[in-house]
Amino acid sequence: MRAWGIRLGALVALLVLGTLLLRGTILTWTVINPGYTGIKINRLVDRGITREHVVTGFVFYNPIQTQVVVYPTFVQRVIWTRDVQEGSPANEELAFNTKDSVPVSLDVALSYLLDAAKVPDFYTKFRADHISSFTHGYLRDTARNVVVAIGSEYNFEDINGAQKEAFLERVTKELNTRLNPVGVSIQQFGLVGALRPPKELADAVNAKTKAIQDSIRAENEVRAAQAEAKKRVAIAEGEAAANRALASSLDPKLLEWERLKLQRDAISKWNGQMPSVMAGQGQGMLFNVPTPETGAKH
C-alpha cells in the first residue's frame, strides 16, 4: 500500500509539473506597430472588453487562452462603385429614389477613422476580427440606409444641382451621429462621378444643359455685338464732335488768312512766264499767247 501511495503521489507531481511546464512553454508574442491598436481577448472567460485589454508594442500571450485582435487607427478609405475595375469586383453602387420618384444610383468614396480609445466598445459591438468585415458589412449598410433616407427628401433636379453639396453634408453628419458612439468618425463622404438617373432622364438633362449653354453663348455674342456697335458709335460721335469744334473755330478772318497764304505760296513759285494756252470767255475758244522767245505770228 505504501509503495502504491508513493507511485500515485509521483504521478500527481508529474502531472502538475507537466502542466506548469506546458503552460510556461506555450507562449508567443506579437508586435503592435504604430498606427494600430490591439486588444487581448480571453477565450475562456467572457467578461467583456475594457480599456485594460488594449495593448500596443510588444505583446506576450498564451495563444491557447488568449486572442489578440489588431485594428488600424489611421484613416481608412473605401469606394463602393459599380465599376468592377475599382474597389470590389462586384457591383457595390448605392441606390435610392428621390422625392419625385426618380430612381438614382451613385458611386461613393468614404473615409473614416477608428478612435483608439474606443476600440473596446468597437469590438464589443461588432466582434469583427478584421476591420474589412466592419467596412463592407455594417458601415456599408449604414451608409446605404442614410443615403436612402436623406435622398428621398430631394427632387432629382435639386439633388443633381444646387442642393448636391447640402445632401452630401447631411449624409456625412448623420453617419457621424450614428457611428461616433462606437468610435468611428467619418472624415469624408463624396460622390465618385455623377448621379445616374434612368437613361431617358439623363438624355433630357443633357439636352437641357446644352440648351442653356447655347442660350448663354448666344447672349454673350449679342452683348459682344452691342458693345462693338456702341464702340463704333462712340468713335463716330467723337469724330463728329471734333469736326464741329474745328468748324466753329474757323472765323472769316482765319479763312482769309489761309487764302492769302496759299496765294503767296503760288506767287513765290511763279517763273514769270504766262501760260502758253488760255481759255477765252466763250465756249470752246483757245488761242496761243505769244512768248518773248517766239514772237507774234502773222
C-alpha positions in Angstrom: 0.0 0.0 0.0 2.8 2.3 0.9 4.5 1.7 -2.5 1.2 2.3 -4.3 0.8 5.6 -2.5 4.3 6.7 -3.4 3.6 5.9 -7.1 0.3 7.8 -7.0 2.0 10.8 -5.4 4.7 10.8 -8.0 2.2 10.6 -10.8 0.3 13.6 -9.5 3.5 15.5 -9.1 4.5 14.7 -12.7 1.1 15.8 -13.9 1.3 19.1 -12.1 4.9 19.7 -13.2 3.9 18.8 -16.8 1.0 21.2 -16.7 3.3 24.0 -15.4 5.9 23.3 -18.0 3.3 23.2 -20.7 1.8 26.5 -19.6 5.2 28.1 -19.4 6.5 26.8 -22.8 3.3 27.5 -24.8 3.9 31.3 -25.0 4.1 33.5 -28.0 4.4 37.2 -28.8 3.5 39.8 -31.4 4.2 43.4 -32.2 1.5 46.1 -32.4 3.0 48.7 -34.8 2.4 52.4 -34.6 -0.9 53.3 -36.2 -2.5 50.2 -34.9 -4.2 49.2 -31.6 -4.6 45.7 -30.3 -6.9 44.1 -27.7 -6.3 40.9 -25.7 -9.3 38.7 -25.6 -9.7 35.8 -23.1 -11.1 32.9 -25.0 -12.1 31.1 -21.8 -14.0 33.8 -19.9 -16.4 36.2 -21.5 -16.2 39.2 -19.1 -16.4 41.9 -21.8 -13.6 44.0 -23.1 -12.3 47.0 -21.2 -9.6 49.6 -21.6 -7.2 47.4 -19.7 -7.3 44.9 -22.5 -5.9 47.4 -25.0 -2.3 46.7 -25.9 0.5 48.2 -28.1 4.1 47.5 -28.8 5.4 44.0 -27.8 2.7 41.7 -26.5 3.3 38.3 -24.9 0.3 35.9 -24.6 -0.8 32.3 -24.5 -2.4 31.6 -27.8 -4.5 28.8 -26.4 -6.2 31.0 -23.8 -5.8 34.5 -25.4 -6.5 36.1 -28.8 -5.0 39.4 -29.9 -7.1 41.4 -32.4 -5.4 44.3 -34.1 -7.2 47.3 -35.6 -5.7 50.2 -37.7 -6.3 53.6 -36.1 -5.2 55.6 -39.2 -7.7 56.8 -41.9 -9.4 54.0 -43.8 -10.8 54.7 -47.3 -13.3 52.6 -49.2 -15.0 53.0 -52.6 -18.4 51.5 -53.4 -19.0 51.6 -57.1 -20.5 49.6 -60.0 -17.1 49.6 -61.8 -15.5 46.2 -61.2 -12.1 47.7 -62.0 -12.3 49.9 -58.9 -12.9 48.8 -55.4 -14.6 45.4 -55.2 -15.0 43.1 -58.2 -18.8 43.1 -57.5 -21.2 45.9 -58.2 -21.4 47.8 -54.9 -23.2 51.0 -56.1 -25.7 52.6 -53.8 -29.2 53.5 -54.9 -32.3 55.4 -53.7 -35.5 57.1 -55.0 -35.8 60.8 -55.0 -38.8 62.8 -53.7 -40.2 62.9 -57.2 -39.8 59.1 -57.6 -36.7 59.1 -59.8 -34.5 56.0 -59.2 -30.9 57.1 -58.8 -27.7 55.1 -58.4 -24.4 56.5 -57.3 -20.8 55.6 -56.6 -19.3 56.9 -53.4 -16.0 57.2 -51.7 -15.9 57.2 -47.9 -13.0 57.8 -45.4 -13.3 57.0 -41.7 -11.1 56.9 -38.6 -11.3 54.5 -35.7 -10.7 56.0 -32.3 -8.1 54.0 -30.4 -9.7 54.9 -27.0 -13.0 53.3 -28.1 -11.6 50.1 -29.6 -13.0 48.0 -26.7 -16.5 49.4 -27.4 -16.0 48.8 -31.1 -15.0 45.2 -30.6 -17.8 44.6 -28.1 -20.4 45.8 -30.6 -19.2 44.2 -33.8 -17.0 41.3 -32.8 -15.1 41.8 -36.0 -11.7 40.1 -36.2 -10.8 42.3 -39.3 -11.7 45.9 -40.0 -12.8 44.9 -43.5 -15.6 42.9 -42.1 -17.0 46.1 -40.5 -16.2 48.2 -43.6 -18.1 46.1 -46.1 -20.8 45.0 -43.6 -22.2 47.3 -41.0 -20.6 50.5 -42.4 -21.9 50.0 -45.9 -25.4 49.1 -44.7 -25.5 52.2 -42.5 -24.3 54.4 -45.4 -26.9 52.9 -47.7 -29.7 53.5 -45.2 -28.7 57.1 -44.6 -28.5 57.8 -48.3 -31.9 56.3 -48.9 -33.5 58.3 -46.0 -32.0 61.7 -46.9 -32.1 61.3 -50.7 -35.8 60.7 -50.6 -36.3 64.3 -49.3 -34.9 65.9 -52.5 -36.2 66.3 -56.1 -33.8 65.0 -58.7 -33.2 68.4 -60.2 -32.3 69.8 -56.8 -30.0 67.0 -55.7 -28.3 66.9 -59.1 -27.8 70.6 -59.0 -27.7 73.3 -56.4 -28.5 71.0 -53.4 -25.9 68.3 -54.1 -23.4 69.7 -51.6 -26.1 70.1 -48.9 -27.2 66.5 -49.5 -23.6 65.2 -49.0 -23.1 67.3 -45.9 -26.3 65.9 -44.4 -25.3 62.3 -45.1 -21.9 62.9 -43.5 -23.4 64.4 -40.4 -26.0 61.7 -40.0 -23.3 58.9 -40.4 -21.2 60.5 -37.7 -24.3 60.7 -35.4 -24.8 57.0 -35.8 -21.2 55.9 -35.7 -19.4 58.2 -33.2 -20.7 56.3 -30.2 -18.8 53.2 -31.3 -15.6 55.0 -32.0 -16.0 55.6 -35.8 -15.6 59.1 -37.2 -16.5 59.8 -40.9 -13.8 62.0 -42.4 -15.2 62.4 -45.9 -18.2 61.2 -47.9 -18.4 62.1 -51.5 -19.5 61.1 -55.0 -17.3 59.3 -57.5 -18.6 60.7 -60.8 -22.1 61.9 -61.3 -25.5 60.7 -60.2 -27.0 58.1 -62.5 -30.8 58.5 -63.3 -32.6 56.4 -65.9 -31.1 56.9 -69.4 -34.2 58.8 -70.7 -33.9 61.3 -67.9 -30.2 61.6 -68.3 -30.6 62.4 -72.0 -33.3 65.1 -71.2 -30.9 66.6 -68.6 -28.1 66.7 -71.1 -30.3 68.3 -73.7 -31.5 70.9 -71.2 -27.9 71.7 -70.2 -26.9 72.1 -73.8 -29.8 74.4 -74.5 -28.8 76.5 -71.5 -25.2 76.7 -72.7 -26.3 77.6 -76.2 -28.5 80.3 -74.8 -25.7 81.7 -72.7 -23.4 81.7 -75.6 -25.9 83.5 -77.8 -26.5 86.1 -75.2 -22.7 86.6 -74.9 -22.5 87.1 -78.6 -25.3 89.6 -78.6 -23.7 91.5 -75.8 -20.4 91.5 -77.7 -22.0 92.8 -80.8 -23.8 95.5 -78.9 -20.6 96.5 -77.2 -18.8 96.7 -80.6 -21.7 98.8 -82.0 -21.6 101.2 -79.1 -17.9 101.5 -79.5 -18.2 102.5 -83.1 -21.0 105.0 -82.3 -18.8 106.5 -79.7 -15.9 106.8 -82.1 -18.1 108.4 -84.8 -19.7 110.8 -82.2 -16.2 111.7 -81.1 -15.0 112.4 -84.6 -18.2 114.5 -85.4 -17.7 116.5 -82.2 -14.1 117.2 -83.2 -15.2 118.3 -86.7 -17.8 120.6 -85.2 -15.3 122.1 -82.8 -12.8 122.7 -85.7 -15.5 124.2 -87.9 -16.7 126.6 -85.1 -13.1 127.8 -84.7 -12.7 128.9 -88.4 -13.9 132.5 -88.5 -13.8 134.6 -91.8 -10.5 136.3 -90.9 -8.8 133.0 -90.4 -10.1 131.7 -93.7 -9.0 134.9 -95.5 -5.6 134.5 -93.9 -5.3 130.9 -95.2 -6.4 132.1 -98.7 -3.7 134.8 -98.8 -1.1 132.3 -97.6 -1.9 129.9 -100.4 -1.8 132.9 -102.9 1.6 133.9 -101.6 2.9 130.4 -102.0 1.7 130.3 -105.6 3.3 133.7 -106.4 6.6 132.6 -104.9 6.7 129.6 -107.2 5.8 131.5 -110.4 8.7 131.8 -113.0 7.4 135.0 -114.7 6.0 133.3 -117.8 2.4 133.5 -118.9 0.6 130.2 -119.8 1.0 129.3 -123.5 -2.6 128.3 -123.8 -5.5 130.2 -122.2 -9.2 129.7 -122.4 -11.4 132.6 -123.5 -14.7 133.5 -122.0 -16.6 131.9 -124.9 -17.2 128.2 -125.1 -14.5 126.2 -126.8 -12.2 129.2 -127.7 -8.5 128.5 -127.3 -5.7 130.7 -128.6 -1.9 130.8 -128.4 -0.3 133.5 -126.4 3.0 134.8 -127.9 6.0 134.4 -125.8 9.2 136.6 -125.8 11.2 133.8 -127.4 9.0 133.1 -130.4 7.4 136.5 -131.1 4.0 137.2 -132.6 2.7 135.2 -135.5 1.4 137.0 -138.8 
